[in-house]
């Protein structure tokens, strides 16, 4: 009989701060460049050099703490954390130990419609290590990353599945991006995870904790935790003992592997950093930082769903980046102004919007979350980097709304808008793509198609209803995509009745 095991998971998240220079020196904070070019005597660990705290890094760290609902401490200090490894030029890392920048905090996640709050232990500042590049001929070291400003966020051991762990770090990353403290690009190492996993029988003391180091994607975090839970369960079921150790993750074979025995706190020989005085942070400074924090993703998600009646699935895509949801709202604002200006609309601004909201929102979301995201993904850029503005996109939507454009012509115009920033009306005129809805004009093309496709006409009249769409396609081709498909469909139905 198998025991009722329960996993207990805690996560440490290392976040690179988006600053111009490094944590304790003036070297450029560059994530991609020629190796070992953004270095100086301080980040190289030369004897006699003195670190000076980057004020921008402190501001970003405090913003992060506020975004995570953590309590910034009135006093914090830096410490030296010693361990012997080639990626530490000084032989120690400047970090924070017993007096960190912030304590507490929480992240709320939704798992299968159930909400759960996962609490944080602390948020502290530290410098990043150099980057080791393992090649077949040996290991190379790039010191560009050494000294990069980091915050480390430590969760409490309140996570009980790999899926919960993934939801937690996804929500945390999004909050930090919205707070503008990091770009959160995991391919560039701007977000990295260490996770502690233990397994115990429910109702019994916690099991032996095993740490998995340097996970750099949501997928690897989830898969590593899943594997480690099963590995520990199997060991316990066989009556053996879990070894307290640090393990790595092999993504290719999908397994964790032993790196070394887990260090204890005393192994790091912490002591206060003598070259950096303690920081005194006033309530006025904390209040000012709190006022600078923008709307967070969870709050924006809820507001968008209520204000625009958007599905949970669509709103999740919208808030994935702040600029995408902002682009959406700016577009809607332009469209509301356009609706108010029409002679054909009557009533208050709210009444006009409520009457048209569903159709307008559906159009905007349909094109934004399909065609525009396809274009940005293909170009490997964010929507804020494209040449298309919310004003131009709103005008594009009005052309569709008024049926001056059909979808096939719309795709051509949108691609040109994205590429050059051209006005949609100008593009439509230059390419002669305005939709034809005049019944008298379209009837001639419909009649020609009916005469050319007699066999298809007979198929339709025998009950083969899908033949109608074939005929619509033929008319669209004859009119070079300019015909209004709905008008063509209506004409065909009348003539074939």
Buried (B, 14 or more C-beta within 10 A) or exposed (E): EEEEBBBBBBBBBBBBBBBEBBBBBEBBBBBEEEBBEBBBEBBBBEEEBEBEBBEBBBBBBBBBBBBBBBBBBEEBBBBBBBEEEEBBBBEBBBBBBEBBBBBBBBBEBEEEEEEBEBEBBBBBBBBBBBBEEEEEEEEEBBBBBBBBBBBBBBBBBBBBBBBBBBBBBBBBBBBBBBBBBBBBEBEEBBBBBBBBBBBBEEEEEEBBBBBBBEBBBBEBBBBBBBBBBEBBBEBBEEEEEBEEBBBBBEEEEEBBEEBEEBEEEEEBEBEBBEEBEEBEBEEEBBEEBBEEBEEBBBEBBEBBBEEBEBEEEBBEBBBBBBEBBBBBBBBBEBBBEBBEEEEEBEEEEEEBBEBBBEEBBEBBBBBBBEBBBBBBEEEEEEBEEBEBBBEBBBBBBBBBBEEBBBEBBBBBBBBBBBEEEBBBBBBBEEEEBBBBBEBEEBBEBBEEBBEEBEEBBEBBEEEEEEBBEBBBEBBBEBBEBBBBBEBBBBBBEEEBE
